[in-house]
Amino acid sequence: MHTRREIRKDIKARAKKVLKKHYRLFLLLCVVSSILGGQSVMPGSGVNIQEADASQAGASFANTIINSFLEYTMHITEDNFADQKQRVRETEKRYVEDSLVNPRAALGRSRGVFASVVNKLSSGAYLLTLTVGIRSLAGTDSGAIMIMLLGSLLLMFLLQVFVAGVYQTVMLRMFLEGRCYEKVPAQRVWFLLRVKKWCHVGIARFVTGLLYSLWCLTIVGGIIKAYSYYLVPCILAENPGIRTMDAITLSRRLMHGHKWECFVLELSLLGWEMLGILTFGLSNIFFTAPYKASVLAEYYAVLRRQGLEHGTEHVELLNDTYLFENADPLMLEFTYSDVYEEYGRKLPEAAQLKGIQRIFADVFGVTFRRSKAIEILEEEQSLRFQLEYDKKAAEGRVYPTRLYPIPEHKKRKWIASQNYLRYYSIWSVILIFFALSCAGWVWEVSLHLITDGEFANRGVMHGPWLPIYGCGSVMILLLLNKFRRKPAAEFILAVVLCGCVEYFTSVFLESLHGGTRWWDYTGYFLNLHGRICAEGLLIFGIGGMAVVYVLVPFLDGVFRKLPARTLMVTACILTAVFAADQVYSMKYPNEGKGITDFQEVTVGKGTPAGPVFML
């Protein structure tokens, strides 16, 4: 018979072991949870261990918005709108003037969308605009205040219940799966959507929180019920289809006789909280938050097992057996027999590529011409991509979704799009380059026309194209071909790749043309030597994802409908014209107002005029 101290020690030891195995994923899950709602997955309790570890270094995004909204609403009762407007204008003006003192600073706040957003958020301009609109609808200041208060409460409810709260349940589910399985794929985040239980879980968590809040009115009852309802999130993570009151009742019965034990377990983790204070919250972010979530998962597994052994009433509702133990290999083999057959099947002879064609197809996803072999290979690759998860499940490496009591694989099976796994012909790639270069030119010209009211032929060249857009898109498409199956890696690498291209292109053009600049991010928030900035890199990353997964497959689909000869002739003509423009622009580059006039606006009066991007 193990003592409670030994059980507690064993729980923490196993939690550390699981955390070590899935550290990067668990860390990411906790950081996202903190950003969404400022709470970890551990329920509320007497020692307030539920506060987000990551958020101790800074408030969560959602709570920051809500708190700012409420604080500003209170200020309206003290000042009239004219005073508020004047205060906002002076604040924004001060931010710009402070930034112009050191125009080369990385945290510039005088130009760009990011700088404008940061300034307006800090000064309260957005809230002021919202307030004026609400006031015009309400007719009176008191009516506007009441609407804003109700709106903030509704926003808080929706964010905390249906976003942060439900996400924490999904997060717990992934921690539980990590106990028994080697891998926990990131797409398991959509678990509740696949079984159509997202809203049900949100309502269940809301009802639980409401009952707990009512019990808190009795003070002592609030402390007791904090532990009585302790396992509700875990129960919902295992069986999201359970009725709300059944989940609450089952949690109460499983926690019967274990409240003090749970309290002591939480106290044993306070040392990590103290370490967080000494490390300015860093240890909380990188260890304590995921560690506490792992401890909760292990503790739930212990109480669940004891409930099954003692025949606790309604314990049969905890019916996800394979969340806590691995399925028999023979059962897996039978359940996933079709996967073995499909995955083990060799590629058809017609899909075999050889020589240089195979190298380019495998490394860059490019072929020199369309063929039946390529079409068959695309279909096979897409099918295998869809079967990858099922193959891992058949091997016992990931949770077997086909054995889940709620048939998630039938209700909302995630189907990978075949489009972005295709192979692109060299002629299609050339046209994609020109299409996106022209789209970039239209984007830049339109921005300048809207912001400054003037037409400017953007870029170094004279034609209607900005090759940096086309080059960046094609480089993401080809050089990052191996990462198409991993969107997170694709995004990060796209940001790095495009940042390097833009920075060194700026250096090259400046040295080639005697210091003339065709874009300058001086004054932008988070810029590096005025050559790249966070705003541009973020857009490059998001744009790169859109290019790889949406835009380029669509364009390629259009180009495939064209006759092969038409495709080749068009690509050759565009290439010849582009080459001529390139040669001419080397000697006579495109310059002028709105194109290269940066030295004049870098430290001018007030907020410098200029384009958002000069690419």
C-alpha positions in Angstrom: 0.0 0.0 0.0 1.6 3.2 -1.2 1.5 6.3 1.1 0.1 9.5 -0.3 3.5 11.0 -0.2 4.8 8.1 -2.4 1.8 8.6 -4.8 2.5 12.3 -5.0 6.2 11.7 -5.7 5.3 9.1 -8.4 2.9 11.5 -10.1 5.5 14.2 -10.3 8.1 11.9 -11.6 5.9 10.5 -14.4 4.8 14.1 -15.2 8.4 15.1 -15.7 9.1 12.1 -17.9 6.1 12.8 -20.2 7.0 16.5 -20.3 10.5 15.6 -21.4 9.1 13.5 -24.2 6.8 16.2 -25.6 8.5 19.3 -24.3 8.3 21.5 -27.4 4.6 20.8 -28.1 3.5 21.2 -24.5 5.4 24.4 -24.1 3.7 25.8 -27.2 0.3 24.7 -26.0 0.8 26.5 -22.7 2.1 29.7 -24.3 -1.0 29.8 -26.6 -3.2 29.2 -23.6 -1.7 32.1 -21.7 -2.1 34.4 -24.7 -5.7 33.4 -25.1 -7.0 33.5 -21.6 -4.2 34.1 -19.1 -4.8 30.8 -17.4 -3.2 27.4 -17.3 -5.3 24.2 -17.4 -5.1 23.6 -13.7 -8.5 24.4 -12.1 -9.1 27.1 -9.5 -8.2 26.3 -5.9 -7.5 27.7 -2.5 -3.8 28.5 -3.3 -4.7 30.2 -6.6 -2.4 27.9 -8.6 -4.5 28.5 -11.7 -2.9 31.8 -12.6 -1.1 31.5 -15.9 2.6 31.1 -15.5 3.4 32.6 -18.8 1.2 35.5 -18.1 3.0 36.4 -14.9 5.6 38.1 -17.2 2.8 40.0 -18.9 -1.0 40.0 -19.1 -2.8 37.9 -21.7 -3.9 39.4 -24.9 -7.6 38.9 -24.2 -7.4 40.2 -20.7 -5.3 43.2 -21.7 -8.0 44.3 -24.3 -10.8 43.8 -21.8 -9.1 45.5 -18.9 -8.2 48.5 -21.2 -11.8 48.6 -22.4 -13.2 48.7 -18.9 -10.6 51.2 -17.7 -11.2 53.6 -20.6 -15.0 53.3 -20.0 -14.5 54.5 -16.4 -12.4 57.5 -17.7 -15.3 58.6 -19.9 -17.3 59.4 -16.7 -14.6 61.9 -15.7 -13.8 63.7 -18.9 -15.9 64.9 -21.8 -15.2 63.7 -25.4 -13.4 66.9 -26.4 -10.8 66.4 -23.6 -10.5 62.7 -24.6 -9.8 63.5 -28.2 -7.2 66.2 -27.3 -5.5 63.8 -25.0 -5.3 61.1 -27.6 -3.9 63.5 -30.2 -1.2 64.8 -27.9 -0.2 61.2 -26.8 0.1 60.0 -30.4 2.1 63.1 -31.4 4.5 62.5 -28.5 5.1 58.9 -29.6 6.0 60.1 -33.1 8.3 62.9 -31.8 10.1 60.6 -29.4 10.7 58.2 -32.3 12.1 60.9 -34.6 14.8 61.7 -32.0 16.5 58.4 -33.0 15.2 57.6 -36.5 17.3 54.5 -36.9 16.0 52.9 -33.7 14.6 49.4 -34.1 11.5 50.3 -32.2 10.5 53.1 -34.5 7.0 54.5 -34.0 6.8 57.2 -36.6 5.9 55.2 -39.8 4.2 52.1 -40.9 1.1 50.1 -40.0 2.6 48.5 -37.0 3.8 51.8 -35.6 0.3 53.3 -36.2 -1.4 50.3 -34.5 0.9 50.5 -31.5 0.4 54.2 -31.1 -3.3 54.0 -31.4 -3.6 51.1 -28.9 -1.3 52.9 -26.4 -3.1 56.2 -26.7 -6.7 54.9 -26.7 -7.6 56.1 -30.1 -9.4 52.9 -31.1 -11.5 53.0 -28.0 -12.3 56.6 -28.4 -13.5 56.0 -32.0 -15.7 53.1 -30.7 -17.0 55.3 -27.9 -18.0 58.1 -30.2 -19.9 55.6 -32.4 -21.7 54.0 -29.5 -22.5 57.4 -28.0 -24.1 58.5 -31.3 -26.3 55.4 -31.2 -27.2 55.6 -27.5 -27.9 59.4 -27.6 -26.5 60.0 -24.1 -23.2 59.5 -22.3 -24.7 57.3 -19.6 -26.3 55.1 -22.3 -22.9 54.8 -24.1 -21.2 53.8 -20.9 -23.9 51.1 -20.2 -23.5 49.7 -23.7 -19.7 49.6 -23.4 -19.9 47.9 -20.1 -22.3 45.3 -21.4 -20.2 44.9 -24.5 -17.0 44.3 -22.5 -18.8 41.7 -20.3 -20.1 39.9 -23.4 -16.6 40.0 -24.9 -15.1 38.6 -21.8 -17.7 35.8 -21.7 -17.2 34.8 -25.3 -13.4 34.8 -25.1 -13.1 33.1 -21.7 -15.8 30.4 -22.4 -15.7 29.6 -26.0 -12.1 30.3 -26.8 -9.8 30.2 -23.8 -11.9 27.7 -21.8 -12.5 25.3 -24.7 -8.9 25.5 -25.8 -7.8 24.5 -22.3 -9.9 21.4 -22.6 -8.3 20.6 -25.9 -4.9 21.2 -24.4 -5.6 18.8 -21.5 -6.7 16.2 -24.1 -3.3 16.5 -25.8 -1.5 16.3 -22.5 -3.4 13.1 -21.7 -2.6 11.6 -25.1 1.0 12.4 -24.5 1.0 10.1 -21.5 0.7 6.9 -23.5 1.7 7.7 -27.0 5.0 8.6 -28.7 3.6 11.4 -30.8 0.8 13.9 -30.4 0.2 15.5 -33.8 -0.5 19.3 -33.8 -3.8 18.7 -35.7 -5.3 17.2 -32.6 -6.0 20.8 -31.6 -9.1 20.4 -33.8 -10.3 17.4 -31.9 -13.5 19.0 -30.5 -14.4 20.4 -33.9 -14.2 17.0 -35.5 -16.6 15.4 -33.0 -18.8 18.6 -33.1 -18.5 19.2 -29.3 -16.8 22.6 -29.2 -19.9 24.5 -28.2 -21.0 21.8 -25.8 -17.7 21.9 -23.9 -17.9 25.7 -23.8 -21.4 25.6 -22.3 -20.3 22.9 -19.8 -17.4 24.9 -18.6 -19.6 28.0 -18.3 -22.2 26.2 -16.2 -19.4 24.8 -14.0 -17.9 28.2 -13.5 -21.3 29.7 -12.8 -22.1 27.2 -10.1 -18.6 27.7 -8.6 -19.1 31.5 -8.5 -22.4 31.0 -6.6 -20.7 28.8 -4.1 -18.0 31.4 -3.7 -20.6 33.7 -2.1 -20.5 31.4 0.9 -16.7 31.7 1.1 -16.1 28.2 2.6 -18.3 26.6 0.0 -16.2 28.2 -2.7 -13.0 26.6 -1.4 -14.7 23.2 -1.1 -16.3 23.3 -4.5 -13.0 24.4 -6.1 -11.8 20.9 -5.3 -15.1 19.2 -5.9 -15.2 20.5 -9.5 -11.4 20.1 -10.0 -11.6 17.2 -12.5 -14.4 18.6 -14.7 -12.0 19.9 -17.4 -10.3 16.5 -17.5 -13.6 14.6 -17.7 -14.6 16.8 -20.6 -11.3 16.2 -22.3 -11.9 12.5 -22.1 -15.6 12.5 -23.0 -16.7 15.8 -24.5 -20.2 14.3 -25.1 -21.0 13.9 -21.4 -23.8 15.9 -19.9 -22.7 18.9 -17.9 -24.3 17.8 -14.6 -23.0 14.3 -15.0 -19.5 15.7 -15.5 -19.9 17.8 -12.3 -21.3 14.9 -10.3 -18.6 12.5 -11.5 -15.9 15.0 -10.5 -17.4 15.4 -7.1 -17.4 11.7 -6.5 -13.9 11.1 -7.8 -12.6 13.9 -5.6 -14.4 12.6 -2.5 -11.8 12.0 0.1 -9.0 13.5 -2.0 -9.5 17.2 -1.5 -6.8 17.6 1.2 -4.5 15.3 -0.9 -5.0 17.6 -3.9 -4.3 20.7 -1.8 -1.0 19.2 -0.6 -0.1 18.3 -4.2 -0.6 22.0 -5.1 1.4 23.1 -2.2 4.3 20.9 -3.3 4.5 22.9 -6.5 4.8 26.3 -4.9 8.6 26.0 -5.0 8.4 26.3 -8.7 6.3 29.4 -8.3 9.0 31.0 -6.1 11.6 30.1 -8.7 9.5 32.0 -11.2 9.8 35.1 -9.1 13.6 34.8 -9.0 13.9 34.2 -12.7 11.5 37.1 -13.6 8.9 34.6 -14.9 11.2 32.8 -17.3 11.1 29.4 -15.4 7.3 29.7 -15.3 7.1 30.1 -19.1 9.6 27.4 -20.0 8.9 24.8 -17.3 6.4 25.4 -14.6 3.3 25.9 -16.8 3.7 22.7 -18.9 4.9 20.8 -15.8 1.8 21.6 -13.8 -0.4 20.6 -16.7 1.4 17.3 -16.9 0.9 16.8 -13.1 -2.8 17.4 -13.5 -3.0 14.9 -16.3 -1.2 12.3 -14.2 -3.3 13.1 -11.1 -6.5 12.6 -13.1 -5.2 9.3 -14.4 -4.7 8.1 -10.8 -8.1 9.2 -9.6 -9.8 7.8 -12.7 -8.1 4.4 -12.1 -9.2 4.4 -8.4 -12.7 5.3 -9.4 -12.9 2.3 -11.8 -11.4 0.0 -9.2 -13.9 1.1 -6.5 -16.9 1.2 -8.9 -17.7 4.9 -8.4 -21.2 5.7 -9.6 -21.3 7.0 -13.3 -17.6 6.1 -13.8 -18.7 4.1 -16.8 -19.1 7.5 -18.6 -15.3 7.6 -18.7 -15.2 5.3 -21.6 -12.1 6.3 -23.5 -10.0 3.3 -22.7 -7.3 3.9 -25.2 -6.5 7.3 -23.9 -4.9 5.6 -20.9 -3.6 2.3 -22.3 -2.4 1.1 -25.6 -4.6 -1.0 -27.8 -3.8 -4.6 -28.5 -1.6 -4.8 -31.7 -4.0 -7.3 -33.2 -6.9 -5.0 -32.7 -5.0 -2.1 -34.3 -4.0 -4.3 -37.2 -7.7 -5.3 -37.8 -9.0 -1.8 -37.3 -6.4 -0.2 -39.7 -6.2 -3.1 -42.1 -7.0 -0.9 -45.1 -4.2 1.5 -44.1 -1.6 -1.3 -44.1 -2.8 -2.3 -47.6 -2.8 1.2 -49.0 0.5 2.4 -47.4 2.3 -0.8 -48.2 1.3 -0.7 -51.9 4.1 0.2 -54.2 3.9 3.1 -56.6 2.5 2.2 -60.0 5.1 1.8 -62.7 3.6 4.7 -64.5 4.4 7.0 -61.6 8.1 6.2 -61.5 10.4 9.2 -62.2 14.0 8.8 -63.1 17.2 10.8 -63.4 17.3 14.5 -63.1 13.5 14.7 -63.3 13.2 12.7 -60.1 15.8 14.9 -58.3 14.0 18.1 -59.2 10.6 16.7 -58.3 11.7 15.4 -54.9 13.8 18.4 -53.9 12.0 21.3 -55.5 8.6 20.0 -56.5 9.3 21.0 -60.1 9.0 19.1 -63.4 10.1 20.0 -66.9 6.8 19.0 -68.4 3.4 17.6 -67.4 3.0 13.8 -67.8 0.8 11.0 -66.8 3.4 9.8 -64.4 3.4 13.2 -62.6 -0.4 13.2 -62.3 -0.4 9.7 -60.8 2.4 10.6 -58.5 0.5 13.6 -57.2 -2.6 11.5 -56.4 -0.4 8.9 -54.7 1.4 11.5 -52.6 -1.9 13.2 -51.5 -3.3 9.8 -50.5 -0.3 8.9 -48.5 -0.3 12.2 -46.7 -3.9 11.5 -45.6 -2.9 8.1 -44.4 0.2 9.2 -42.4 -1.8 9.7 -39.2 -3.7 6.4 -39.5 -0.4 4.6 -40.2 1.1 6.0 -36.9 -2.1 5.0 -35.1 -1.9 1.5 -36.6 1.7 1.2 -35.2 0.5 2.4 -31.8 2.5 5.6 -32.0 -0.4 8.0 -31.8 -3.9 7.9 -30.4 -6.2 5.5 -32.5 -9.0 7.8 -33.4 -11.0 4.9 -35.0 -11.3 3.4 -31.6 -12.7 6.5 -30.0 -16.3 6.1 -28.6 -17.4 9.1 -30.6 -16.7 8.2 -34.3 -14.6 11.3 -35.1 -13.1 9.8 -38.2 -16.6 9.6 -39.7 -18.0 12.9 -38.5 -15.2 15.3 -39.3 -12.2 13.6 -40.8 -9.5 16.0 -41.6 -8.8 15.7 -45.3 -5.5 17.1 -46.6 -5.9 19.3 -49.6 -4.3 17.6 -52.7 -3.6 21.0 -54.3 -0.5 22.1 -52.4 1.1 18.7 -52.8 1.2 19.0 -56.6 4.3 19.3 -58.8 4.8 22.5 -60.8 6.1 22.6 -64.4 8.9 24.9 -65.1 6.7 27.0 -67.4 4.1 27.3 -64.7 6.7 28.5 -62.3 7.8 31.2 -64.7 4.2 32.5 -65.1 3.7 32.3 -61.3 6.8 34.5 -60.9 5.4 37.1 -63.3 1.8 36.9 -61.9 3.0 37.6 -58.4 5.5 40.2 -59.4 2.7 42.1 -61.2 0.4 41.6 -58.2 3.1 43.1 -55.9 3.4 46.1 -58.2 -0.4 46.6 -58.2 -0.3 46.3 -54.4 2.5 48.9 -54.0 1.0 51.4 -56.5 -2.4 51.1 -54.9 -1.1 51.7 -51.4 0.8 54.8 -52.6 -2.2 56.1 -54.5 -4.5 55.6 -51.5 -2.1 57.0 -48.8 -0.5 59.9 -50.8 -3.1 60.4 -53.6 -0.4 60.1 -56.3 0.5 57.5 -58.9 4.1 56.2 -58.6 5.6 53.5 -60.7 7.2 51.5 -57.9 10.4 49.6 -57.9 13.8 49.7 -59.6 12.5 48.5 -63.0 10.2 50.3 -65.4 7.8 47.6 -66.2 4.6 46.7 -64.2 6.4 44.3 -61.9 8.2 44.1 -58.6 10.5 41.0 -59.0 11.1 40.8 -55.2 7.5 39.6 -54.8 7.8 37.0 -57.5 11.3 35.9 -56.4 10.3 35.6 -52.8 7.2 33.6 -53.7 9.0 31.2 -56.0 11.8 30.7 -53.5 9.3 29.8 -50.8 7.6 27.5 -53.2 10.8 25.7 -54.4 13.3 25.9 -51.6 10.8 25.1 -48.9 9.2 22.3 -50.8 10.1 19.7 -48.2 8.3 21.7 -45.5 4.9 21.9 -47.2 3.5 19.2 -44.9 4.6 21.3 -41.8 2.8 24.6 -41.9 4.5 26.0 -38.7 8.0 25.3 -40.1 6.9 26.7 -43.5 5.8 29.9 -41.9 9.0 30.4 -39.8 11.3 29.6 -42.7 9.3 31.8 -45.1 9.9 34.7 -42.7 13.6 34.0 -42.4 14.0 33.4 -46.2 12.2 36.5 -47.3 13.9 38.6 -44.6 17.3 37.6 -45.9 16.3 38.2 -49.5 14.9 41.7 -48.8 17.8 42.7 -46.6 20.6 41.7 -48.9 18.7 43.0 -52.0 18.6 46.4 -50.3 22.3 46.2 -49.6 23.1 45.2 -53.2 20.9 47.9 -54.8 22.3 50.6 -52.5 25.9 49.7 -53.3 25.2 49.3 -57.0 23.5 52.7 -57.4 25.6 54.9 -55.2 23.5 54.7 -52.0 20.1 55.2 -53.5 17.4 53.4 -51.6 14.2 52.0 -53.1 12.7 51.2 -49.7 13.4 52.4 -46.2 11.7 51.2 -43.1 13.3 53.8 -40.8 10.7 54.7 -38.2 8.9 51.4 -38.5 8.3 49.4 -35.3 11.0 46.7 -35.0 13.2 47.5 -38.1 16.8 46.5 -38.8 18.9 49.3 -40.4 15.7 50.4 -42.2 16.1 47.5 -44.6 13.6 45.0 -43.1 11.0 45.4 -40.4 8.7 43.1 -38.4 5.7 44.4 -40.2 7.0 43.4 -43.6 8.3 40.1 -42.3 5.0 39.2 -40.8 3.2 40.0 -44.1 5.8 37.9 -45.9 5.2 35.0 -43.6 1.4 35.2 -43.9 1.7 35.9 -47.6 4.0 33.0 -48.1 1.5 30.6 -46.5 -1.2 32.0 -48.7 1.0 31.6 -51.7 2.0 28.0 -51.0 -1.4 26.7 -49.8 -3.9 28.8 -51.7 -2.8 31.2 -54.4 -0.1 29.3 -56.3 -2.2 26.0 -56.5 -5.0 28.1 -57.9 -2.8 29.8 -60.5 -1.3 26.5 -61.5 -4.7 25.1 -61.9 -5.5 27.9 -64.3 -2.3 27.6 -66.2 -2.8 23.8 -66.6 -5.9 24.6 -68.6 -3.9 26.4 -71.2 -2.4 24.5 -74.2 1.2 23.6 -73.6 2.4 25.6 -76.6 0.6 28.7 -75.4 2.1 28.3 -71.9 5.6 28.1 -73.3 5.3 31.0 -75.8 3.8 33.3 -73.1 6.6 32.4 -70.6 9.3 33.0 -73.2 7.9 36.4 -74.3 7.5 37.7 -70.7 11.0 36.5 -69.9 12.5 38.3 -72.9 10.7 41.6 -72.1 11.7 41.3 -68.4 15.3 40.7 -69.3 15.3 43.8 -71.6 13.8 45.9 -68.8 16.4 44.5 -66.3 19.3 45.5 -68.6 17.9 48.9 -69.2 17.2 49.5 -65.5 20.8 48.6 -64.6 21.9 51.8 -66.3 18.8 53.9 -66.0 17.0 52.8 -62.8 13.5 53.9 -62.0 13.8 56.9 -59.6 11.8 59.8 -58.4 9.1 61.0 -56.1 7.5 58.3 -54.1 10.1 55.8 -55.3 13.6 56.8 -54.0 12.9 60.1 -52.0 13.6 58.7 -48.6 16.4 60.9 -47.3 13.9 63.8 -47.4 11.2 62.1 -45.3 13.3 60.2 -42.7 13.4 63.0 -40.1 11.0 65.6 -41.5 8.4 67.6 -39.7 5.7 65.6 -38.0 4.9 62.2 -39.3 7.0 61.5 -42.4 5.0 60.9 -45.6 5.8 57.9 -47.6 4.7 54.5 -48.6 4.0 51.5 -46.4 6.4 49.3 -48.5 9.0 50.1 -51.1 9.8 46.8 -52.6 
